Amino acid sequence: MEIALRDLLVTAGIGTFEAASGWGIWIGKEPKQPDQAVVIARTGGLPPDPKWLLDYPTYQIRVRGAKGNYAQALSKAEDIKDVLLGIDSQDINGDRLVSVTMTSDIAFIGYDENDRPHFSLNFRLITEPAPSALSNREAL
């Protein structure tokens, strides 16, 4: 679902996948450069349903802005919130994204050693993964 979230953000114009400049979007690991970065990481979530193909993952999206530019980074975090929060249920990359909520509002988490501001957004999803031959769970 990380790729689906990235694709939604790219389509909405939040950034581009691993851009060398401007706003880049990464999965899992924050790059040292460029200064402006969005990073999507899975953070666990509630237990998946043992009978039905229904999962409840959580994701953290971190936003890092340019040196000393708190307002621009906060604005980018607000844009991400607007794109994802309450998005309509839809099929993405073979899985169904049912619901997106937030566990809290946007949080400022400080500056790094290069004086770049960091914000955190934490999302809770409900997803219906694509059926798998290996799964013991049933599709809804």
PAZAPA-4460 file (N, C-alpha, C; in steps of 0.05 Angstrom, whole numbers, plus 32768, in hexadecimal, padded with zeros to 4 digits):
% residues 140
    n_x    n_y    n_z   ca_x   ca_y   ca_z    c_x    c_y    c_z   seq   type   mol
   8010   7FE8   8000   8000   8000   8000   8011   8019   8000     1      M     A
   802B   8017   8007   803D   802E   8006   803E   8039   7FEA     2      E     A
   8040   8027   7FD6   8042   8030   7FBB   8028   803D   7FB2     3      I     A
   8011   8033   7FBC   7FF7   803F   7FB5   7FF6   805B   7FC1     4      A     A
   7FFF   805F   7FDA   7FFF   8079   7FE6   8011   808C   7FD6     5      L     A
   8029   8082   7FCF   803B   8093   7FBF   802E   809B   7FA5     6      R     A
   8021   8088   7F98   8015   808E   7F7E   7FFF   80A2   7F81     7      D     A
   7FEF   80A1   7F96   7FDA   80B5   7F9B   7FE6   80D1   7F9F     8      L     A
   7FFC   80D2   7FAE   8009   80EC   7FB2   8016   80F7   7F99     9      L     A
   8022   80E6   7F89   802E   80EF   7F70   8018   80F9   7F5D    10      V     A
   8003   80EA   7F5B   7FEC   80F2   7F49   7FE1   810D   7F51    11      T     A
   7FE0   8112   7F6C   7FD5   812B   7F76   7FE9   8142   7F73    12      A     A
   8001   813D   7F6A   8015   8152   7F67   8024   8159   7F80    13      G     A
   8024   8148   7F94   8033   814D   7FAD   8051   814D   7FA8    14      I     A
   8059   813B   7F97   8076   8138   7F91   8079   8123   7F7B    15      G     A
   8092   811C   7F76   8098   8107   7F63   80A8   80F1   7F71    16      T     A
   80A8   80D9   7F65   80B5   80C2   7F71   80D3   80C6   7F71    17      F     A
   80DF   80C7   7F89   80FC   80CA   7F8D   8109   80DF   7F7C    18      E     A
   80FD   80F7   7F7C   8107   810E   7F6D   8122   8117   7F77    19      A     A
   8134   811F   7F64   814F   8129   7F6C   814D   8146   7F76    20      A     A
   8137   8154   7F70   8133   816F   7F7A   8115   8174   7F7C    21      S     A
   810E   8189   7F8A   80F2   818E   7F90   80E8   8179   7FA4    22      G     A
   80CE   8175   7FA4   80C2   8162   7FB7   80C3   8146   7FAC    23      W     A
   80D3   8135   7FB9   80D4   8118   7FB2   80C5   8108   7FC6    24      G     A
   80BB   80F1   7FBD   80AC   80DF   7FCF   80BB   80C4   7FCF    25      I     A
   80C2   80BB   7FE7   80D1   80A2   7FEC   80C0   808F   7FFC    26      W     A
   80C7   8076   7FFA   80BA   8061   800A   80CF   8055   801D    27      I     A
   80C9   8057   8036   80D9   8049   804A   80F1   8058   8055    28      G     A
   8102   8064   8044   811B   8070   804E   811D   808D   8044    29      K     A
   8123   809F   8057   8126   80BB   8050   8141   80C0   8044    30      E     A
   8143   80CD   802D   815C   80D3   8021   816A   80EB   802E    31      P     A
   8184   80ED   802B   8192   8105   8035   818C   811E   8025    32      K     A
   8188   811A   800B   8181   8130   7FF9   816C   8126   7FE6    33      Q     A
   815B   8137   7FDB   815A   8154   7FDE   814E   815B   7FF9    34      P     A
   814F   8175   7FFF   8145   817F   8019   8127   8178   801C    35      D     A
   8118   817C   8007   80FB   8178   8008   80F5   815B   8002    36      Q     A
   80EA   814D   8016   80E5   8130   8013   80CB   8128   8022    37      A     A
   80BD   8115   8016   80A6   8108   8022   80AD   80EA   8023    38      V     A
   80A9   80DE   803B   80B0   80C2   803F   8098   80B3   804A    39      V     A
   8092   809D   803D   807B   808D   8046   8086   8073   8052    40      I     A
   807D   806D   806B   8086   8054   8078   806F   8047   8087    41      A     A
   806E   802D   8085   805A   801D   8093   8061   801D   80B1    42      R     A
   804E   8020   80C2   8053   8021   80DF   8044   800C   80EF    43      T     A
   8038   7FF9   80E2   8029   7FE4   80F0   800C   7FE6   80EB    44      G     A
   7FFD   7FEB   8100   7FE0   7FED   80FE   7FD2   7FD9   8110    45      G     A
   7FB8   7FD6   810B   7FA8   7FC3   811A   7FAC   7FA7   810D    46      L     A
   7FA6   7F91   811C   7FA9   7F77   8110   7F97   7F73   80F8    47      P     A
   7FA1   7F65   80E3   7F90   7F5F   80CC   7F7A   7F4B   80D4    48      P     A
   7F64   7F4B   80C5   7F4F   7F38   80CA   7F58   7F1C   80C3    49      D     A
   7F54   7F08   80D4   7F5E   7EED   80CE   7F4C   7EDE   80BA    50      P     A
   7F33   7EE6   80B7   7F21   7ED8   80A5   7F1F   7EE6   808A    51      K     A
   7F1D   7F00   808A   7F17   7F10   8072   7F30   7F1F   8069    52      W     A
   7F33   7F23   804F   7F49   7F33   8044   7F43   7F51   804B    53      L     A
   7F4A   7F58   8063   7F45   7F73   806D   7F5B   7F7A   8080    54      L     A
   7F6A   7F8F   8079   7F82   7F97   8089   7F7D   7FB4   8093    55      D     A
   7F8C   7FBA   80A9   7F8A   7FD4   80B6   7FA6   7FE0   80BB    56      Y     A
   7FB5   7FE4   80A6   7FD1   7FEE   80AA   7FD1   800C   80B1    57      P     A
   7FE7   8014   80BD   7FEC   8031   80C2   8006   8039   80B3    58      T     A
   8007   8052   80AC   801E   805D   809D   8025   8078   80A8    59      Y     A
   803F   807D   80AA   8048   8098   80B1   8053   80A4   8097    60      Q     A
   804B   80BD   8093   8057   80CD   807D   8066   80E4   8089    61      I     A
   8080   80E5   8085   8091   80FA   808F   8096   810E   8079    62      R     A
   8095   8127   8080   809A   813D   806D   80B2   814C   8078    63      V     A
   80C7   814F   8067   80DE   815F   806E   80E0   8176   805B    64      R     A
   80E2   818E   8066   80E3   81A6   8055   80FF   81B0   8051    65      G     A
   8102   81C5   8041   811C   81D2   803D   8125   81E0   8056    66      A     A
   813E   81E4   8058   814B   81F1   806F   813B   820A   8078    67      K     A
   8133   8209   8092   8126   8220   809E   810A   8227   8093    68      G     A
   80FF   8215   8082   80E5   821C   8075   80CE   820C   8081    69      N     A
   80C8   8213   809A   80B2   8206   80A9   8098   8208   809A    70      Y     A
   8091   8220   8092   8076   8225   8086   8072   8215   806C    71      A     A
   8086   8212   805C   8084   8203   8043   8080   81E5   8049    72      Q     A
   808F   81DB   805C   808D   81BF   8063   8071   81B9   806F    73      A     A
   8068   81CB   8080   804D   81C7   808C   8038   81C8   8076    74      L     A
   803B   81DA   8063   8028   81DB   804D   8027   81C1   803D    75      S     A
   803E   81B5   8038   8040   819C   802A   8032   8186   803A    76      K     A
   8036   8186   8055   8029   8172   8066   800A   8175   8065    77      A     A
   8001   818E   8064   7FE4   8193   8062   7FD9   818A   8048    78      E     A
   7FE9   818E   8032   7FE1   8184   8018   7FDE   8165   8018    79      D     A
   7FF0   8157   8025   7FEF   813A   8027   7FD6   8132   8036    80      I     A
   7FD1   813F   804C   7FB9   813A   805C   7FA0   813D   804B    81      K     A
   7F9F   8153   803C   7F88   8158   802B   7F84   8142   8015    82      D     A
   7F9A   8138   800A   7F98   8124   7FF5   7F8E   8109   8000    83      V     A
   7F99   8101   8017   7F93   80E6   8021   7F7C   80E3   8034    84      L     A
   7F78   80F6   8046   7F64   80F3   805B   7F48   80F2   804F    85      L     A
   7F3A   80DC   8054   7F1E   80D9   804B   7F1B   80D3   802D    86      G     A
   7F31   80CB   8020   7F30   80C5   8003   7F1B   80AF   7FFE    87      I     A
   7F0F   80B1   7FE6   7EFA   809D   7FDF   7F07   8081   7FDC    88      D     A
   7EF7   806D   7FE3   7EFF   8051   7FE0   7F05   804C   7FC2    89      S     A
   7F1C   803E   7FBD   7F24   803A   7FA1   7F38   8022   7F9F    90      Q     A
   7F3A   8017   7F87   7F4D   8002   7F81   7F67   800F   7F78    91      D     A
   7F7D   8006   7F84   7F97   8011   7F7C   7FAB   7FF9   7F7C    92      I     A
   7FB8   7FF5   7F65   7FCC   7FE0   7F62   7FC2   7FC5   7F6B    93      N     A
   7FA9   7FBE   7F66   7F9E   7FA4   7F6C   7F92   7FA1   7F88    94      G     A
   7F97   7FB4   7F99   7F8B   7FB4   7FB4   7F75   7FC9   7FB6    95      D     A
   7F64   7FC6   7FCA   7F4F   7FDA   7FCE   7F55   7FEB   7FE6    96      R     A
   7F57   8005   7FE2   7F5A   8018   7FF8   7F3E   8020   8000    97      L     A
   7F36   8017   8018   7F1B   801B   8022   7F18   8036   8030    98      V     A
   7F2B   803C   8042   7F28   8054   8053   7F43   805E   805B    99      S     A
   7F45   8079   805E   7F5E   8086   8068   7F55   809A   807E   100      V     A
   7F5F   8095   8096   7F5A   80A8   80AC   7F76   80AF   80B8   101      T     A
   7F76   80C3   80CA   7F8F   80CA   80D7   7F8E   80C3   80F5   102      M     A
   7FA4   80BB   8100   7FA4   80B5   811D   7FA8   80CE   812E   103      T     A
   7FB1   80E3   8122   7FB3   80FE   812F   7FB7   8112   8118   104      S     A
   7FB8   812B   811F   7FBD   813F   810B   7FDB   8141   8105   105      D     A
   7FE3   8152   80F3   7FFF   8156   80EC   8010   815D   8104   106      I     A
   8027   8151   8107   8038   8157   811E   8053   8161   8114   107      A     A
   805C   8177   8120   8078   8181   811B   808A   8170   812C   108      F     A
   809E   8164   8120   80B0   8153   812F   80CC   815E   8132   109      I     A
   80D0   8177   8129   80EA   8184   812E   80FA   8189   8115   110      G     A
   8112   8193   8119   8126   8199   8104   813C   8185   8105   111      Y     A
   8147   817E   80EE   815E   816C   80ED   8178   817C   80F0   112      D     A
   818E   816F   80ED   81A8   817C   80F1   81AE   8191   80DB   113      E     A
   819F   8191   80C5   81A2   81A4   80B0   818C   81BA   80B1   114      N     A
   817E   81BD   80C8   816A   81D1   80CC   8152   81CD   80B9   115      D     A
   814C   81B4   80B2   8135   81AE   80A1   811E   81A5   80B3   116      R     A
   8106   81B2   80B0   80EF   81AB   80C0   80E3   8190   80B8   117      P     A
   80DA   8181   80CC   80CD   8167   80C7   80B1   8167   80D3   118      H     A
   809E   815C   80C3   8083   8158   80CC   807B   813B   80C9   119      F     A
   8068   8132   80D8   805F   8116   80D7   8040   8116   80D4   120      S     A
   8037   8104   80C2   801B   80FF   80BF   8017   80E1   80C3   121      L     A
   8004   80D9   80D3   8000   80BC   80D9   7FE4   80B4   80D0   122      N     A
   7FE3   80A1   80BE   7FCA   8099   80B2   7FC3   807C   80B9   123      F     A
   7FA9   8077   80BC   7F9E   805C   80C1   7F8E   8055   80A8   124      R     A
   7F93   803E   809C   7F85   8036   8084   7F75   801D   808A   125      L     A
   7F61   8019   807A   7F53   8000   8077   7F57   7FF7   805A   126      I     A
   7F61   7FDF   8056   7F67   7FD6   803B   7F5C   7FB9   8037   127      T     A
   7F55   7FB3   801F   7F4F   7F98   8016   7F64   7F90   8003   128      E     A
   7F78   7F80   800C   7F8D   7F77   7FFA   7F82   7F65   7FE4   129      P     A
   7F90   7F65   7FCD   7F89   7F53   7FB8   7F8B   7F36   7FC1   130      A     A
   7F79   7F24   7FB9   7F7B   7F08   7FC1   7F95   7EFB   7FB9   131      P     A
   7F9F   7EEA   7FCA   7FB8   7EDB   7FC5   7FB3   7EBE   7FC8   132      S     A
   7FC0   7EAE   7FB7   7FBE   7E91   7FB8   7FC8   7E86   7FD3   133      A     A
   7FDA   7E95   7FE0   7FE6   7E8C   7FF9   7FD5   7E94   8012   134      L     A
   7FC1   7EA5   800E   7FB2   7EAF   8025   7F9D   7E9B   802E   135      S     A
   7F99   7E9A   8048   7F83   7E8B   8054   7F6A   7E9B   8058   136      N     A
   7F6C   7EB5   8051   7F55   7EC7   8055   7F44   7EC9   803C   137      R     A
   7F2B   7ED0   8040   7F18   7ED2   802A   7F13   7EEF   8022   138      E     A
   7F0F   7EF3   8008   7F09   7F0D   7FFE   7EED   7F15   8006   139      A     A
   7EE8   7F2E   800B   7ECD   7F37   8013   7EBA   7F36   7FFC   140      L     A
***
